[in-house]
């Protein structure tokens, strides 16, 4: 414990320094100043814990020194020595952070008692600060694990709204209670990862989770690594629900691509088909897990939306196919390709191909040709010329259009023109 003595009277100053057994009580004198200016210099250089301060000095009064210490060195404790029982001075001293106010002449024993009293207060304060620091360090050390546990429990629907709000605030999770969220689950699907030991799988999961957190740093989302090797991501949806889910799908396709490039491993993702608030997010989590299980149907290495609906009771799968059908019908004059549609819908082309065939019972390319040929027949039966019909269903080469038409209907477009009103026979 370091003590600075400030006293302009030399005899009293020497007595305070040399005739009180400071060291026996763990107090070390770090300086003795005879003026206020010298006191300020020593305070800056020696950084004492306690200042024993005379209030009346020729240059700067003790109150000026106390005010400076209070403003710039709040941790320093001050004891004032005054030759006058001046209530106003005492009041000012207390306002400037002085701990104790002693009247001269004070005996050595009384001064020692006062200094030791303040020293004990400081030691208690330091002990409390150390304890708080240790608690803070422990809290910061365990906080990531506590947050992960909380997110796991939230995904599994273990909290009511009130309890959830308290945890959200206490753990600073950052959830907005009344906003909508989507959930995705990612898992490596390479065969060797299933056969690998627990330690390796745990390491791969940690790497995968860390990569997700890095790549998603600019997005409002929460990443949680499960012990079973899966990584869950909760997305805050900024836009309307349908657009938000489409954007999540597009983002996950990019993430799976990053995994393939960086880890040289294949991973699949399941995406919820609905959205919910943070207190009901368990439903979205279950949808994402169910969607991930469908990779044995749709294939691995892709992001798979859940088949159930958000809009008008219709599944995301049906809605996606409806979007494709709408594009084909509305853009009959253009060349409509699977990859072009997949890019517009932010989904994987191979997944879209399998999804379309499962839903419609035919391949995408076959469906497009059938719709174009149906439209072409209708146009021809309305009296249009063959090259007009070809152009209106996206064919610029009339001879190629004729070949496709004949293969589909069993007759040429010219035959249809010649037999208007009689229909087109079966193939």
N, C-alpha and C positions, 0 to 999 in steps of 0.2 A: 504494500500500500504506500504510494508516494505522496509526500506532503510538501507544499510550498508555503513558506512563511513570508508575509508581507507586513513590515513594520518599519516606520521611519525613525523611531527612537532606537539608537544603536544598542544601548544597554539592555533594553527590553528585548530587542531582536536577538541578541546573543544569548540572553537567558532562555528564550524560547527554543533556540537551536541547541544549546549545549547542556542545559540543566534539567531537561525533561528526558527520562529514559525511553525515548521513542523506539529504539531497536528492540528493546526487551518485549515490546508489544507488537512487533511486526510492522512498524512504521519507519519509512526511510525518508530522510530530508533530501529533497532534490534541488533545493535552492532557497536563498533568503534575499528578498528584495527590499530596498529602502525607499523606493518611489513607486508610484502607480505605473509610470512608463516602463520601468525596469520589470515590474511584475508582469505586464502584458508580454514583454519579450520572453521572459522565462516560461510563461504559460505556453507560448507557442513552441519553444524549444524543448522543454522538459515534459510537457503533457502530464501534469500532476493529477492525482485522483482527488485530492482535497487541497483547498486553499484556506489558510488561516489569515484573515484579512483585516488590517487596521482600516477603520472607516475614515479617519482624518489624516491626510497626507498633503505635503506642500504643493505638489503638481497636479496629480489626478486623485480625486477622492476615491475612497473604497467603493462608493456607490457606482461611480463610473466604471471602475474595473469589474464590479459585479454585473453590471448591465452588459458589458462586453462578453463576459464569460457565459452569462445566461443565453445570449444570442448566438454565440459561435461555438460554445463547448458545453452543451447541455448535460453531458455526462459528469462534469466536474462538480463536486460538492463544495460549498463554501460555508465557513464559519466566520462571522464578523466580530471584531473586537472594537468596542467604542467606549470613549471616556465620558459620554453624555447619555443620560437616560432620556433620549429624545424619541418619543413615540412615532413622530412623522418619519424620522430616519429609519427606525426599525421597520415601520410599515413598508417603506420604499425598498429596503433590503429584502424583505420577504417577497415583494413583487418581482424582484430580480433573481429569485431562485435561491436565496440564502437559506441554508438549513437551520442554523442556530445563531442567536444574537447574544453575545457576551458583553457584560459591562466591566470595564477596568475599575479598580485593579482586580483581576481574577487570578486566583492562585494556580500554581503549576498543576496541582492535582485536579482541579476543576477543568482546566484547559485540556489536560490529558483525557479526562473522562468524556468530555464533549467530542474530542477528536475520535476516540475509540468508539463512541456511540455512532458517529457518522460512518466510521470505517466498517462497523458491523452492518449498518444499513446497506452500504455499498456491496459488501460481500454477499448479503442475502439477495440483493438485486442481481448481481452477477450470476449467482447460483440459479436463480429463476430464469435468467436469460439463457444460460447454458442448457438448462432442462428444456426450455422452449425450443432452443436450437436443435437439440437432439430429437425432440418430438417432431419438429418440422422436417428434419432430415429423414427420420423413420417414415413419416407420412409421405414425403415425396418419393421415398424409395418404394414404398408399398402401393402408392396411389395408382400406378398403371395396372397392377394386378387387381386392385379393388374396383377400378373402373371396368376392367374386362369382365370381372365377375358380375358387376351390375348390368352390363350390356347383355351378357349371357342370360341373366334372369329376366331382363326386359324382353328379349327375343322369345323366351319361353313363357311369357305372360304371367310372371309371378307377383306383380305389383299392382295394387289399386292406384287410382289417379293421385290421391293425396300423398301416399308413400312415395310414389314415383316422382312427384314434384319436389319432395324433400331431398331425395337422392340426387335428382338432377341439379339442384342448387348446391348441395353439400360437396358433391364430387365434381362439380363444374363440367357436367357432361355436354352441355350446350344444346340439348334438345329444345325445340319450340313446341310446346304442348299441343297447340291447336293446328299445327301444319300437317301436311300429308307426307308420308314416307313410303319408299319401296325397298324391297330386300332382295339381295342376290346371294347365292351360295356358290363358291368356286372350289373345285377339287381337282387335283392331278389325276389323270386317268391312264397313265402308262402302267402296263402290267407289272413292271419290276417294283414300283412303289408299293403295290399291295403286298408283295412278298418280302419287302425289306423289313429290317428290325424296327422296333419302336423308336430307338434313338435316331435312326436315319430319317424316319418319317417325321419325327418331331422337328428335326433340323430343316427338312424341306418345307414343312408348314411354316416355320419361323421365317425362312427366307421368302416364301411366297407372301406371307403377311407383310413383311417389311417392304417388299416390292410394291404391294398394293398401296401401302401408306405413302410411299414416295411418289408413285404415279398419280395418285388421287389427291395430292397435296392441295391442288387448286380447287377442289370440289368440296361441297358441304356433305360430308359422309363420315361414317364411323366404321372402322375395320376391326373385326374380332376373329382371332384364330382359335378354332375349336381343337380339343385334344385328339379328336378322331381324324385330323388331317384336313378338314374343311376350313375355308376362310369365308366368313360372312361379311357382307357389306350392307349397311343401311344408308340409303340415299335420301336426302331432303329434296323433294320435288318443288322446283321453282315455277314451272309452267303448269298448264292444265294436265290432267291425269294422263290422257292418251299420249300427248307429246312427251310428257315426262318419262313414261315407260319406254317409248321408242328411243329416246335419248339414252336411257340407261342401257338398253339393248345394244345400241351402237357403241357406247363406251366400253361395255364388257367385251364386245368383239375385238376392240383394239387391245384391251388388256390381255386377252387370250393370245393375241398375236405377239405381244411383248413377251409373254411367258415362253412361247415357242422359240422366239429368237434368243432370249437371254438364258433360259435354262435348258434349251433343247429338249423340252418336255411338252407333252400335250396335256391340256387342262380343259375341263368343261364347266359351264356355269348354268345354274337354274335361276330363273327370274320369276318373281311373283306376278300374278295376273291382275291383281287389284292393289289398291293403296289403302293406308290406314294411318291413324294418329299413332303417336309413340305408345300410348296405353293399349292399343289394339293390334300392335305390330306382330304379335304372335301368329296371327292368321297369315300375314304376308310371308313370314319366315317359313311356315309349314308349306305354303304354296311353292316357295323357291326350292325347298328340299324335295318336294314331290316332282317338280319340273326336272331337277337334276337327275332323278332316277329314270327319266325317259330317254337318257342318252343311249341306252341299249336299243331303242327304236329309231331315233333320229341320227345316231352316230355321235362320236366323241369329238372334242376339239371345237365345239360351238356353244353359243349361248342359247338356251332353250327357254322360251316363255311358258309359264303355266297355262294350261288349257282352259281354265275357267274364266269367267267374264268379269269385266268391270262395267262396260257400257251396255245398257239396255238388256242385261241378263245374258249377253252373248259372250262366248269365250274369246280370249285374245287370239286363239288359233283361228276361229271362225271369222273374227273381224279382220285378221290379216289376209285371209283368203278372199274375203269380201272386197278388201282394198285392191287386191290383184285383179279380181274380176272387173271391178269398176275401171281400173286403168286400161285393161284390155278393151272393154266396150267403148270407153270414151276416146281412146287413142287408136282406133282401128286404122286410120290412115298412116300411122307411123309404124316403124319397125320396133315391135315390143319384144325385148329379150329378157331372159330370166335374170341375168346379171344386172341389167339396167333397173329392173323393178326392185331387186334386192338392195341395190345402192340407195334407191329412193326411200325404201322402207327401213333402212339401217339394219338389215338382217343378213345373216350368212346365206349365200346363194345355195349351197348344198343342203342346208337345213330347210330353206324355203322350198326347194324342189321336193324333198321328202314330205314336208308338211302338205304341200299342194296335192301331191298324188294321194296321200292318205285321206285327205278331206274330200277331194273331187273324184277319186277313182281313176284318174288319168293323168298323164304327165303334163307339165306346163306347156311344152312345145306343141303337143297334140291338141290341147285345149285351144291354144291360140289359133292354130290352123282351122280347127272345127268352127270356131266363132267367125273367123274371116270368111270361110267358105259359106257359112250360113248367111252372112251379110252380103257376100257377093251374089249368091243366088237370088236373094231378095231384091237387090239392086237391078240385076238383069231382068227379073220378072216385072220390074217397074218400067222396063223399056230402055234402060241405059245401054250405051254401047259397051263392048267388051273392054276396050282400053280405059273407059271411065270407071267401070266396075273394078278393074284391076287397081287403078290409082286410088280409089276410095277405100280399098282394104290394104293399102300399103305396099302394093307391088308396082315397081317401075318397069319391070321386064314383062311384057305381055305374054311372050312365049312361055316363060317360066310359070307365070300365073295360070296359063292354060293347062300346063302339065300338072300342076298341083290340083287345080280344079277337077280335071278329068280323073286323077287318081282318087280324089275324095268322093266325087259324085258318080263316076262311071260314064259320064258324058262330058262333052266339051262345052265351054261357055257359049259357043255359037249354036249348038244344039238347043240350049235353053232359050236363046233368043228366037230361034225358029219355032219353038213350041211354047211360046208365052201362053200362060193360062192353063197349060196342061200339067204343070209341075215338073219336077225332076224325079226320075225314077230312082229306085233303090240301087245301091252299088252292087 
